[in-house]
């Protein structure tokens, strides 16, 4: 496999110890793949922050949100006969799945794209209501006609779906609820209407029939979605054999809409690849990379909360139109950055 990423020498850019927990009694376990946007001449990250209580020997403890927004701490003995805890991210207790951490979104900004800080006067974005009691995750940001569209994963005991909030100033948000019901995630809205319609990539999942594939949908208003079509599937015995999902909003190029996506194999190794969609009909996939353009290979990508992972939700395109800065999560614990050439990625695509 060929890795064409030019990783920042400053990586990791952010680690769990770099920002304070949201409240007393919790600690940050990991920082994960951020949404990325530009605002007030700065580069901003909408970072997923995963928290839990400090772990005590012989106990597993984790927080959940109540419907009224308060935090409840659940504690379970590690040797409880009805506990299944062989995954760092999810446990099953008495037949019910829970997340080991509670995630919310924090806003950090930077003047140079490498050194980030958290300003005082911007809110934390947290789960609200019965559909977000396990938190909100993996924010993607699209800027369309003067408005920022934030899609994110809403998690609760009812399932995993796609939530939407919009804003123009990052201080006041309009909440649109769950726009794609369970089980769905990895929703990235195109940053330009096509023939008068919004378009978005998303990833519904099927337990028995089908798989974890990338779909496309259209919308008259960015809220109500239809005309769904499956466009990218997993590929047997390749690096993306188990699941695939969209990264950030597709990039408009002369050759088509370029999408950076993640794929995972049966060993839960997450890599990045790319595919190209037709400019006028994005439900038509033109080409796709056979091999990943980036795979886990550094210490901070191979070891962490959940190792062997590179995963992106956001990027910045330089004024030259070719230099692509991808911000990504490494090992489900760190936030990192890497440079790519859009032309080089396009050269690696193979016609379908």
C-alpha positions in Angstrom: 0.0 0.0 0.0 1.1 3.6 -0.8 0.6 6.3 1.8 0.7 9.8 0.2 -0.1 11.8 3.3 2.5 14.4 4.4 1.8 14.4 8.1 2.4 17.5 10.3 5.6 17.2 12.3 3.6 18.8 15.1 1.3 15.7 15.3 -0.6 15.0 17.4 -2.0 18.5 17.3 -4.4 17.8 20.2 -4.4 15.2 23.0 -6.9 14.5 25.8 -4.8 16.5 28.3 -4.8 19.7 26.1 -8.3 20.8 27.1 -10.2 20.6 30.4 -13.2 18.3 31.0 -16.6 19.8 30.6 -17.4 19.4 34.3 -16.0 18.2 37.6 -16.0 14.4 38.1 -15.3 13.6 34.5 -12.1 13.1 32.6 -11.4 13.3 28.8 -10.6 9.8 27.5 -10.1 10.8 23.9 -10.4 13.5 21.3 -11.8 12.3 17.9 -12.0 13.3 14.3 -13.2 16.9 14.1 -15.4 18.8 11.6 -13.5 21.6 10.1 -14.5 25.1 8.9 -13.3 28.6 8.3 -14.8 31.6 10.3 -13.5 35.1 11.1 -10.2 34.4 9.2 -9.4 31.4 11.4 -9.4 27.7 11.0 -11.8 26.0 13.4 -12.2 22.4 14.6 -15.5 21.0 15.9 -13.8 18.3 18.0 -15.6 15.3 19.4 -14.7 15.1 23.1 -15.4 11.8 24.8 -15.5 11.8 28.6 -16.1 9.4 31.5 -15.5 9.2 35.2 -12.0 8.2 36.3 -12.1 4.4 36.3 -11.8 2.5 39.7 -10.4 -0.9 40.0 -13.0 -3.7 39.5 -15.6 -1.2 38.3 -16.7 0.1 34.9 -18.4 3.5 35.1 -19.8 5.7 32.4 -22.0 8.7 32.0 -25.3 9.1 30.1 -27.6 12.1 29.7 -31.1 12.1 31.0 -33.9 13.5 28.9 -33.7 16.7 30.9 -29.9 17.1 30.3 -28.5 16.1 33.6 -25.7 13.5 33.7 -26.2 10.1 35.4 -23.2 7.9 36.2 -23.7 4.2 35.9 -21.4 1.8 37.7 -21.1 -1.9 37.0 -18.8 -4.6 38.6 -16.3 -5.9 36.0 -17.1 -9.5 37.0 -20.9 -9.0 36.7 -22.3 -12.1 34.9 -24.5 -10.0 32.7 -21.7 -7.7 31.5 -19.9 -8.0 28.1 -17.0 -5.6 28.0 -14.5 -6.8 25.4 -14.6 -3.5 23.3 -13.1 -0.2 24.5 -16.0 1.7 23.0 -19.2 -0.2 23.7 -20.3 -2.5 26.5 -23.4 -4.7 26.8 -25.1 -4.9 30.2 -28.2 -7.0 30.9 -28.8 -7.2 27.1 -28.5 -3.4 26.5 -25.7 -1.7 24.7 -24.1 1.4 26.3 -21.2 3.6 25.2 -18.2 3.6 27.6 -17.9 7.4 27.1 -20.2 10.4 26.6 -19.3 12.7 23.7 -20.0 16.3 23.0 -18.6 18.8 20.5 -16.0 21.6 21.4 -15.0 24.5 19.2 -11.3 25.3 18.9 -9.6 27.8 16.5 -6.2 28.5 15.1 -4.4 31.2 13.1 -1.9 28.9 11.5 -3.9 25.6 11.3 -1.5 23.8 13.6 -1.8 25.4 17.1 -5.4 25.4 18.4 -7.0 26.9 21.4 -10.5 27.0 22.8 -12.0 30.5 23.0 -14.0 31.4 26.0 -17.2 32.8 24.5 -18.4 29.9 22.3 -20.7 27.1 23.6 -20.2 23.4 23.9 -22.5 21.5 21.7 -24.1 18.7 23.8 -26.7 16.1 23.4 -30.3 17.2 24.1 -33.5 15.1 24.4 -34.4 11.4 24.3 -32.5 10.8 21.0 -29.2 12.1 22.2 -28.9 10.6 25.7 -25.6 8.8 24.8 -24.2 12.1 23.3 -23.5 13.5 19.9 -20.5 12.5 17.8 -18.5 13.1 14.6 -19.6 16.5 13.5 -19.3 17.4 9.8 -19.6 21.1 8.7 -20.8 22.4 5.3 -21.0 26.1 4.4 -23.8 26.7 2.0 -25.1 30.2 1.0 -23.9 32.0 4.1 -25.0 29.3 6.6 -23.1 26.5 8.4 -24.8 23.1 8.4 -23.7 20.8 11.2 -24.5 17.1 10.7 -23.6 14.8 13.5 -24.3 11.3 15.0 -27.1 11.4 17.6 -26.7 8.4 19.9 -29.2 6.9 22.4 -30.7 3.7 23.5 -33.1 4.1 20.6 -30.4 3.9 18.1 -27.9 5.9 16.0 -29.1 8.6 13.6 -28.1 11.8 12.0 -28.9 15.1 13.7 -28.7 18.6 12.2 -28.1 22.1 13.6 -27.5 25.3 11.6 -25.8 28.6 12.5 -24.4 31.7 11.0 -22.3 32.9 14.0 -21.5 29.7 16.0 -23.2 31.1 19.1 -26.9 30.7 18.2 -28.0 27.5 16.6 -31.2 26.4 15.0 -32.0 22.7 15.9 -33.6 20.6 13.2 -33.8 17.3 15.1 -32.9 13.9 13.6 -33.0 14.2 9.8 -32.0 10.5 9.1 -33.3 7.9 11.5 -31.4 4.9 12.9 -29.3 3.2 11.9 -27.5 6.0 10.0 -24.3 8.1 10.3 -21.4 9.6 8.3 -23.6 12.3 6.8 -21.8 14.9 4.7 -23.7 17.6 2.8 -22.3 19.0 -0.5 -21.3 22.6 -0.2 -23.1 23.6 -3.4 -26.6 22.9 -4.7 -26.8 20.9 -7.9 -29.7 21.7 -10.2 -31.4 23.5 -7.3 -31.2 20.6 -4.9 -29.1 19.8 -1.8 -27.1 16.6 -1.9 -25.7 14.5 0.9 -23.7 11.3 1.4 -24.8 9.1 4.3 -24.3 5.6 5.7 -27.3 3.5 6.7 -26.4 0.1 8.1 -28.0 -3.3 7.8 -27.3 -6.2 10.3 -28.4 -9.1 8.1 -29.0 -8.0 4.4 -26.8 -5.5 2.7 -23.9 -3.9 4.6 -22.2 -0.7 5.7 -22.3 1.2 2.4 -22.2 4.8 1.3 -25.5 6.2 0.0 -26.5 9.6 -1.6 -29.7 11.5 -1.1 -31.2 14.8 -2.3 -33.3 17.5 -0.6 -35.2 20.6 -1.5 -34.3 22.4 1.8 -31.4 20.5 3.4 -33.7 19.1 6.0 -36.0 16.6 4.3 -34.2 14.0 2.4 -35.2 11.5 -0.3 -34.2 9.9 -3.6 -31.8 7.6 -1.7 -29.3 5.6 -3.7 -26.4 3.3 -2.7 -23.3 4.3 -4.6 -20.2 2.8 -2.8 -20.0 -0.7 -1.4 -17.3 -2.6 0.5 -14.9 -4.7 -1.5 -14.0 -8.2 -0.6 -10.4 -8.9 0.6 -9.4 -5.2 0.2 -8.7 -2.6 2.8 -12.3 -1.5 2.8 -13.9 -4.9 3.0 -15.9 -4.5 6.2 -17.4 -0.9 6.1 -17.1 2.4 4.3 -18.3 5.9 5.2 -18.1 9.4 3.9 -15.6 11.9 5.2 -16.3 15.6 4.8 -18.2 17.5 2.1 -17.1 16.5 -1.4 -14.6 18.7 -3.1 -15.6 20.2 -6.5 -12.9 19.6 -9.2 -13.0 20.0 -13.0 -13.2 16.2 -13.2 -16.0 15.7 -10.7 -16.9 15.7 -7.0 -14.0 14.2 -5.1 -14.8 12.5 -1.8 -12.3 11.4 0.8 -13.8 8.4 2.6 -12.9 5.9 5.3 -12.9 2.2 5.0 -12.2 -0.6 7.5 -11.3 -4.3 7.1 -12.1 -7.3 9.3 -9.2 -6.4 11.6 -10.8 -3.0 12.3 -8.0 -1.1 10.6 -9.3 2.2 9.3 -7.7 3.8 6.3 -8.6 6.7 3.9 -9.4 6.4 0.2 -11.2 8.5 -2.5 -13.8 8.3 -5.2 -15.1 10.7 -7.8 -18.7 11.5 -8.7 -20.2 13.2 -11.8 -20.6 17.0 -11.5 -24.2 17.1 -12.7 -25.3 13.7 -11.5 -23.4 12.9 -8.3 -25.2 9.6 -7.9 -23.0 8.4 -10.7 -19.6 7.3 -9.4 -16.9 7.7 -12.1 -13.8 6.3 -10.4 -12.3 5.1 -7.1 -8.9 4.4 -5.6 -8.0 0.8 -5.4 -5.6 1.3 -2.5 -5.8 3.7 0.4 -4.2 7.1 0.2 -3.5 7.0 3.9 -3.2 4.2 6.4 -2.2 4.0 10.1 1.6 3.8 10.4 2.8 6.2 13.1 2.9 5.4 16.8 0.0 7.8 17.5 -2.1 6.1 14.8 -1.3 2.6 15.8 -1.8 2.9 19.6 -4.4 4.7 21.6 -7.9 4.4 22.9 -8.8 2.2 19.8 -5.7 1.7 17.8 -4.9 1.2 14.1 -7.2 4.1 13.0 -7.1 7.2 10.8 -10.5 8.8 10.3 -11.5 12.2 8.9 -14.5 14.4 9.0 -13.0 17.6 7.8 -10.5 19.4 5.6 -9.3 22.8 4.3 -8.5 23.6 0.6 -5.7 26.1 0.1 -6.0 29.1 -2.2 -3.9 27.2 -4.8 -6.8 24.8 -5.3 -4.6 21.8 -4.9 -3.2 21.7 -1.4 -5.6 19.8 0.8 -5.2 19.8 4.6 -7.0 16.9 6.1 -7.6 17.0 9.9 -8.1 13.5 11.2 -8.6 11.4 14.3 -5.8 9.0 15.2 -6.4 5.9 17.3 -9.7 7.3 18.5 -7.6 9.5 20.9 -5.7 12.3 19.1 -6.4 15.0 16.6 -3.8 15.3 13.8 -3.2 16.9 10.4 -1.7 16.0 7.1 -1.2 17.6 3.7 -2.3 16.0 0.4 -2.3 17.1 -3.3 -5.7 16.9 -4.9 -4.1 16.4 -8.3 -2.2 13.4 -6.9 -5.3 11.9 -5.4 -7.1 12.3 -8.8 -4.2 10.5 -10.5 -4.7 7.5 -8.3 -8.4 7.0 -9.2 -9.3 4.0 -11.4 -12.4 4.2 -13.7 -15.3 2.1 -12.6 
